[in-house]
Every structure is written in C-alpha cells, then in structure tokens.
Amino acid sequence: MARQQGEVDELFDVKNSFYIGNYQQCINEAQKLKVSNPALQTERDSFLYRAYIAQKKYRVVIDEISAASPAELQPLKILAEYFSDKHKRLSIVTKLDDQTSGNIDPKNVNFIISAATIYYEEENFDSALRILHNTDHLECSALMLQIYLKMDRPDLAQKELKVMQEKDDDATLTQLAQAWVNIYMGGEKLQEAYYIFQEMCDKYVSTPLLLNGQAVCFIGMAKYEEADAALQEALEKDSNHPDTLINLIVLSQHMSKPEEVSNRYLSQLKDSHTDHPFVKDYFQKEAEFDRLAQQFAQEYATPS
C-alpha cells in the first residue's frame, strides 16, 4: 500500500537495496538500522534474511531462524531449506500444498512470497498466482506480473501494472515492473525500459540486476557494443551472476565472437548453476540431440 504523504518509511534504504539487487548493501543497512517498533524490526530482519537467500548463503538463514524466532520469519527458513537441499524439495512442496489448501492470512506476506517463489521455481504458476491473489501487497503484485510475463500473458501483466501504478506509481518496484513489461513488448518500448534502468543506476547504484536489464534492452536494439559494456560491468560486480553469464552467451553469438568465448561462459554457468532453468533446458536439449544423433547413426549406418 502507498504510504500517506509525509510518512517516513524507516526501511526504505533496506527494501530499495533489495529490490534493485544490491543485496550486500541491504544486509549492511539492515544490520546497523535501529527501528522504532518490534513490527518494523521483524520486517527489517525479513529483508536481511531474504538478501542472504539471494546471495545463496542459505546456512545463515537456516541457523539463525529458530523455533523461538517470530512466526513471520519462519517461512524464510523453509525457503532457504528449499534452495539449499534438493532432496527436501518434494516434502517441502507437499507440506506447502497442505498449508495453502485452506484460508491464507493476507497479512503474512513472507509466507505468501515464500510459497509463491517455491511454486514459481516448480513452474506451478497456477498455485503461485492463487496464493498471491490473497493480498494487495505491492511486491506480490510485482511477482504476479513476472509470472504473467513468464506465461506469455502480457495483457494480464499490463493489468497488474496498472494496479501497481494506482497503489504507488513512483515506487521502485512499480518502475521495475514497467521496465519488465516494456522489454517484453519490445520495439520502441526498449528505449523506455533502458531509461528506467539508467535512472535507477544514476539515483542509487548500478547492480547486476539493473545492468542486465540495460544489456537486454541494448541487445533488443542491436546495440551490441553497449550491451557488452554493460555486461562486463555486471561481471566485475559479480563474476558468477547467472543472468550475466546467459546474456554474455547470447551476446557472443550476436557479435560473432570465437566459439571458445561463449563456451567458457557456458561452462561456468553449468558448473555453478546446475539448477538454473536455462542450464536444465540446455542439458535436456543436449541429451535429446545425442539421442537423435545416435538413432540417426544406427538407421543410416552402412552395412558391413
């Protein structure tokens, strides 16, 4: 919900750093920030732990959130366990199915976001959307918008964007959502998306998330040198960021770089991000190609 005019958001810097992908800054701000009441303290800690999850530092979250921790933080421990242990995922999803079959507390935003994120990772978009519809929280709207784009439903994404704009047109999440929709629409909208990312880089700080957004815009506009510059900057900030590596693989093809360049990025991606959808899809296509090649060789083998 949009805040009343003149109302100060004590967590603005913490939340904003998280939303633009500046996770270490989010952690730093959260650790030093003194807030005015226990509710804000719990919300502050939520973003702290979510930033650790984004950095793949799952053990910090699992170890620190105990049974004595506030109930609002418990879903984040489940989210960290989901990402950290493949063998637990089925049981976590099964338990989640039971928890979401009944009424869901719209005020328990951490549970809603954590559950929707897990369903998103499982590509169970219907369940994710069903949960997200329980609240009018701006971040939940942003997640719904992302899912609609993933489902190739830009019409629904644009409707959700209007909802976000009515809630808080100037919010960082709303501006990012506008950029995501613009990228999906393509054409002249790519330039508008680029300006949004650039404004955020100028206003706050450039992050791999923002720089990859710019790079995608540049690739769509066939400005490959500019895209390469943005991705190289993103690589300097995080040499193992999956989106950066994927975009560098794509860009290498557009720029006709030597094959070993894209293969190097691909090897790094496969080594460090085996669970990434791009990598899983690549392995699946690789296996299918090998199967078809073997079948072709057997069918057309010259008899001895």
Secondary structure, DSSP 4 states (H G I P E B T S, - for coil): -PPPTT---TTHHHHHHHHTT-HHHHHHHHHH---SSHHHHHHHHHHHHHHHHHTT-HHHHHHH--TTS-GGGHHHHHHHHHHH-GGGHHHHHHHHHHHTSS---TT-HHHHHHHHHHHHHTT-HHHHHHHHTT---HHHHHHHHHHHHHTT-HHHHHHHHHHHHHHHTTSHHHHHHHHHHHHHH-TTHHHHHHHHHHHHHHHS---HHHHHHHHHHHHHTT-HHHHHHHHHHHHHH-TT-HHHHHHHHHHHHHTT--HHHHHHHHHHHHHH-TTSHHHHHHHHHHHHHHHHHHHHHHHTPPP-
